């Protein structure tokens, strides 16, 4: 969706690699071990490698990859459920210079903690939907890293404790992006606490879905505005149906630097509250208004005031005329 917080931006990707180091995205392909081995021999100095959802790859090619690619700084392994504990250990041993990592969802917890504890330069960690991720694992991870970006969305086992660990870790002073979507056990009290602790926070996702409602109300939005009004750039409140027009009005008036907003499926919001969001700043690039009460004039106001707007979703907005 348009307003979904991006946890590794295009700018960060460009900054992370010099032009002489290739960027390779072969995600969701049927690439085989033999083909990946050939690619690694052609590009031994890959800066970024995305091999997510490549189900034909095996442990053998990933271990060879670890030995042949010298200095990748970004690696995406998500969706490769066929990989083993031994592969995680090998990658950790050889890829100590990683700055951004996304692991596969079924990675064993012991391998995950061991892997990350060896990555001293890691700045962006995406653990979305890691089915074995526990509170204690987050505690161990946060003791070893100082992150700029962390995504633990869709990790169903997590309680409030990881947010306490994050707020007390060395990452509390550096964390800019935090993904907490669809973590059904998180309470609003813990969400408010982590917002207060993370003094550099620029982007946060507390989105829910039809099966996982989040404990987010006006209290969270108001506290976010009070403590992060000068730094906040992106917020995802998708399906946070307890958030009212009053809080969205406050968000618009308080956070003029917003560039990404998702209030999709917040169907109780008034058009006037959404208009306050349009009037509050001029920086929006991505805006998700799916199934809201936005009307024609407010939609036009976004287009007029936010001249850098790149993506606007008005799907199922029934107040928009033909």
C-alpha positions as CSV (number, residue, x, y, z in Angstrom):
1,X,0.0,0.0,0.0
2,X,1.1,3.5,-0.7
3,X,1.5,4.6,2.9
4,X,3.3,1.6,4.2
5,X,6.5,2.5,6.0
6,X,9.6,1.4,4.0
7,X,12.3,0.1,6.3
8,X,15.2,0.4,3.9
9,X,14.6,3.4,1.7
10,X,16.0,3.9,-1.8
11,X,18.2,6.6,-0.6
12,X,19.6,4.4,2.2
13,X,20.3,1.7,-0.4
14,X,22.2,4.1,-2.6
15,X,24.2,5.5,0.3
16,X,25.1,2.0,1.5
17,X,27.0,1.0,-1.6
18,X,29.5,2.7,-3.8
19,X,28.9,2.6,-7.6
20,X,31.6,0.1,-8.2
21,X,29.8,-2.5,-6.1
22,X,26.8,-4.1,-7.9
23,X,23.2,-4.4,-6.6
24,X,21.5,-7.6,-7.5
25,X,17.8,-8.4,-7.0
26,X,16.8,-11.9,-8.1
27,X,13.9,-12.4,-5.6
28,X,11.0,-14.6,-6.5
29,X,12.8,-16.3,-9.3
30,X,13.5,-20.0,-10.0
31,X,17.3,-19.5,-9.9
32,X,19.2,-22.7,-9.1
33,X,22.3,-23.4,-7.1
34,X,24.4,-23.6,-10.2
35,X,23.1,-20.2,-11.6
36,X,23.6,-18.4,-8.2
37,X,27.2,-19.8,-8.0
38,X,27.9,-18.5,-11.5
39,X,26.5,-15.1,-10.6
40,X,28.7,-14.9,-7.4
41,X,31.8,-15.7,-9.5
42,X,30.9,-12.8,-11.8
43,X,30.2,-10.4,-9.0
44,X,32.3,-11.3,-6.0
45,X,32.0,-7.8,-4.5
46,X,28.2,-7.5,-4.4
47,X,27.0,-4.7,-2.1
48,X,23.3,-5.7,-2.0
49,X,21.8,-9.1,-2.6
50,X,18.1,-9.9,-2.6
51,X,17.4,-13.6,-3.0
52,X,14.1,-13.7,-1.1
53,X,11.5,-16.3,-2.1
54,X,13.9,-18.3,-4.2
55,X,12.7,-21.8,-3.3
56,X,15.0,-23.7,-5.6
57,X,18.1,-22.6,-3.7
58,X,19.6,-25.0,-1.2
59,X,22.1,-24.8,1.7
60,X,24.9,-25.7,-0.6
61,X,24.7,-22.6,-2.8
62,X,24.2,-20.2,0.2
63,X,27.3,-21.6,1.9
64,X,29.2,-21.1,-1.3
65,X,27.8,-17.6,-1.6
66,X,29.1,-16.8,1.9
67,X,32.6,-17.9,0.9
68,X,32.7,-16.2,-2.5
69,X,30.9,-12.8,-2.0
70,X,33.4,-10.6,-0.2
71,X,31.5,-7.6,1.3
72,X,27.7,-7.5,1.0
73,X,26.2,-4.8,3.1
74,X,22.5,-5.7,2.5
75,X,21.1,-9.2,2.4
76,X,17.5,-10.4,2.1
77,X,16.8,-14.1,2.7
78,X,13.1,-13.9,3.5
79,X,10.8,-16.6,2.2
80,X,13.5,-19.2,1.9
81,X,12.0,-21.7,4.4
82,X,14.2,-24.5,3.0
83,X,17.4,-23.0,4.6
84,X,18.9,-24.6,7.7
85,X,20.5,-23.7,11.0
86,X,23.9,-24.5,9.5
87,X,23.4,-22.0,6.7
88,X,22.6,-19.2,9.2
89,X,25.8,-20.0,11.1
90,X,27.9,-19.9,8.0
91,X,26.5,-16.6,6.8
92,X,27.1,-15.1,10.3
93,X,30.7,-16.2,10.1
94,X,31.4,-14.8,6.7
95,X,29.2,-11.7,6.6
96,X,30.4,-9.7,9.6
97,X,30.2,-6.5,7.6
98,X,26.4,-6.6,7.0
99,X,24.6,-3.4,7.6
100,X,21.1,-4.5,6.7
101,X,19.6,-8.0,7.0
102,X,16.2,-9.7,6.5
103,X,16.1,-13.3,7.6
104,X,13.8,-16.2,6.6
105,X,10.6,-16.5,8.7
106,X,11.3,-20.0,10.1
107,X,14.9,-19.4,11.1
108,X,15.6,-21.1,14.5
109,X,15.8,-18.7,17.3
110,X,19.2,-19.9,18.5
111,X,20.6,-19.4,15.0
112,X,19.1,-16.0,14.7
113,X,20.6,-14.7,18.0
114,X,24.0,-16.2,17.2
115,X,23.9,-14.8,13.7
116,X,23.1,-11.2,14.8
117,X,25.5,-11.2,17.8
118,X,28.4,-11.4,15.3
119,X,27.2,-8.5,13.1
120,X,28.9,-5.5,14.8
121,X,28.1,-3.1,11.9
122,X,24.4,-4.0,11.6
123,X,22.1,-1.0,11.3
124,X,18.9,-2.3,9.8
125,X,17.2,-5.5,10.9
126,X,14.0,-6.9,9.5
127,X,12.6,-9.8,11.5
128,X,9.0,-9.6,10.1
129,X,6.9,-12.7,10.7
130,X,9.8,-14.7,12.4
131,X,7.7,-17.4,13.9
132,X,10.2,-18.4,16.5
133,X,11.1,-14.9,17.7
134,X,10.6,-14.7,21.5
135,X,10.9,-11.9,24.1
136,X,14.2,-13.3,25.3
137,X,15.6,-13.4,21.8
138,X,14.8,-9.7,21.3
139,X,16.5,-9.0,24.6
140,X,19.7,-10.8,23.4
141,X,19.7,-9.2,20.0
142,X,19.2,-5.6,21.4
143,X,22.2,-6.2,23.7
144,X,24.5,-6.7,20.7
145,X,23.4,-4.1,18.2
146,X,22.8,-0.4,17.8
147,X,20.2,-0.1,15.1
148,X,18.7,2.7,12.9
149,X,15.8,0.5,11.7
150,X,14.0,-2.5,13.3
151,X,11.0,-4.4,12.0
152,X,9.4,-7.0,14.3
153,X,5.9,-6.8,12.7
154,X,3.8,-10.0,12.6
155,X,5.8,-11.7,15.3
156,X,2.9,-13.2,17.2
157,X,4.8,-14.5,20.2
158,X,6.0,-11.1,21.4
159,X,4.6,-9.4,24.4
160,X,5.3,-5.9,25.8
161,X,8.7,-6.9,27.1
162,X,10.6,-6.4,23.8
163,X,9.5,-2.8,23.7
164,X,11.0,-2.3,27.2
165,X,14.3,-3.9,26.0
166,X,14.3,-1.6,23.0
167,X,13.7,1.4,25.1
168,X,16.6,0.5,27.5
169,X,19.1,-0.5,24.8
170,X,21.7,1.5,23.0
171,X,19.4,1.6,20.0
172,X,17.0,3.9,21.9
173,X,19.2,6.9,20.9
174,X,19.6,5.9,17.2
175,X,16.5,4.1,16.2
176,X,14.7,6.0,13.4
177,X,12.3,3.3,12.0
178,X,10.3,0.9,14.0
179,X,7.8,-1.7,12.7
180,X,5.3,-3.2,15.2
181,X,2.4,-4.0,12.9
182,X,0.1,-6.9,13.8
183,X,1.8,-7.8,17.0
184,X,-1.4,-8.7,18.8
185,X,-0.1,-8.9,22.3
186,X,1.4,-5.4,22.4
187,X,-0.5,-2.9,24.7
188,X,-0.9,0.8,24.1
189,X,0.9,1.5,27.3
190,X,4.0,-0.2,26.0
191,X,3.7,1.5,22.6
192,X,3.6,4.9,24.3
193,X,6.6,4.0,26.4
194,X,8.8,3.0,23.5
195,X,7.8,6.2,21.6
196,X,9.0,8.3,24.5
197,X,12.3,6.3,24.8
198,X,13.3,6.4,21.1
199,X,14.3,10.0,20.8
200,X,15.3,9.9,17.1
201,X,12.2,8.1,15.9
202,X,11.1,9.1,12.4
203,X,8.8,6.3,11.2
204,X,6.6,3.9,13.0
205,X,4.0,1.3,11.9
206,X,1.3,0.0,14.3
207,X,-1.0,-1.2,11.6
208,X,-3.4,-4.0,12.2
209,X,-5.5,-6.2,9.9
210,X,-8.9,-7.8,10.0
211,X,-7.6,-10.7,12.1
212,X,-5.2,-8.7,14.3
213,X,-6.6,-5.5,15.8
214,X,-3.9,-3.4,17.5
215,X,-4.4,-1.7,20.9
216,X,-4.0,1.8,19.5
217,X,-6.2,4.7,20.3
218,X,-6.0,8.5,20.4
219,X,-3.8,8.2,23.4
220,X,-1.0,6.7,21.3
221,X,-1.3,9.2,18.5
222,X,-1.4,12.2,21.0
223,X,1.7,11.0,22.8
224,X,3.5,10.4,19.5
225,X,2.7,14.0,18.5
226,X,3.7,15.4,21.9
227,X,7.1,13.7,21.9
228,X,8.1,13.2,18.3
229,X,6.4,16.1,16.5
230,X,9.8,17.5,15.3
231,X,11.1,14.2,13.9
232,X,8.1,12.2,12.8
233,X,8.1,11.6,9.0
234,X,6.0,8.4,8.5
235,X,3.2,6.7,10.4
236,X,1.1,3.6,9.5
237,X,-2.2,3.4,11.3
238,X,-3.9,1.1,8.9
239,X,-7.0,-0.5,10.5
240,X,-6.4,1.3,13.8
241,X,-10.2,1.8,14.1
242,X,-10.1,3.2,17.6
243,X,-8.2,6.3,16.4
244,X,-10.7,9.2,16.1
245,X,-10.9,12.4,14.1
246,X,-9.6,14.4,17.0
247,X,-6.3,12.5,17.0
248,X,-5.9,12.8,13.3
249,X,-6.5,16.5,13.5
250,X,-3.8,16.7,16.2
251,X,-1.5,14.7,14.0
252,X,-2.0,17.1,11.0
253,X,-1.5,20.2,13.1
254,X,1.5,18.9,15.1
255,X,3.6,17.0,12.6
256,X,4.3,19.2,9.6
257,X,7.2,17.1,8.3
258,X,5.1,14.0,7.5
259,X,6.0,12.3,4.2
260,X,4.2,9.0,4.5
261,X,0.8,8.4,6.1
262,X,-1.5,5.4,6.1
263,X,-4.9,5.8,7.6
264,X,-6.6,3.2,5.4
265,X,-9.6,1.4,6.8
266,X,-10.0,4.1,9.5
267,X,-13.5,4.5,8.3
268,X,-14.9,6.5,11.2
269,X,-12.6,9.5,10.5
270,X,-14.3,12.7,9.3
271,X,-13.5,14.5,6.1
272,X,-12.6,17.6,8.2
273,X,-10.0,15.6,10.2
274,X,-8.4,14.3,6.9
275,X,-8.4,17.9,5.6
276,X,-6.5,19.0,8.7
277,X,-3.9,16.4,7.7
278,X,-3.7,18.0,4.2
279,X,-3.4,21.5,5.7
280,X,-0.8,20.6,8.3
281,X,2.2,20.4,6.0
282,X,3.4,20.3,2.4
283,X,5.8,17.3,2.4
284,X,3.6,14.2,1.8
285,X,4.9,11.7,-0.8
286,X,2.8,8.6,-0.1
287,X,-0.8,8.7,1.3
288,X,-3.2,5.8,1.9
289,X,-6.8,6.8,2.4
290,X,-8.4,3.4,1.5
291,X,-12.1,3.3,2.7
292,X,-12.1,6.6,4.4
293,X,-14.7,9.5,4.3
294,X,-12.4,11.8,2.3
295,X,-14.3,14.1,-0.1
296,X,-13.5,15.7,-3.4
297,X,-12.3,19.1,-2.0
298,X,-10.0,17.4,0.5
299,X,-8.5,15.1,-2.1
300,X,-7.8,18.2,-4.3
301,X,-6.3,20.0,-1.3
302,X,-3.7,17.2,-0.9
303,X,-2.8,17.5,-4.6
304,X,-2.5,21.3,-4.4
305,X,-0.5,21.6,-1.2
306,X,1.7,18.5,-1.4
307,X,3.4,18.9,-4.7
308,X,5.8,16.0,-4.2
309,X,2.9,13.5,-3.8
310,X,3.9,10.4,-5.7
311,X,1.2,7.9,-4.5
312,X,-2.3,8.5,-3.4
313,X,-4.8,5.7,-2.8
314,X,-8.5,6.6,-2.8
315,X,-9.8,3.1,-3.3
316,X,-13.3,2.5,-1.9
317,X,-13.6,6.2,-0.8
318,X,-17.3,6.5,-1.5
319,X,-17.5,10.2,-1.0
320,X,-15.3,10.8,-4.0
321,X,-17.4,11.7,-7.0
322,X,-17.2,10.2,-10.4
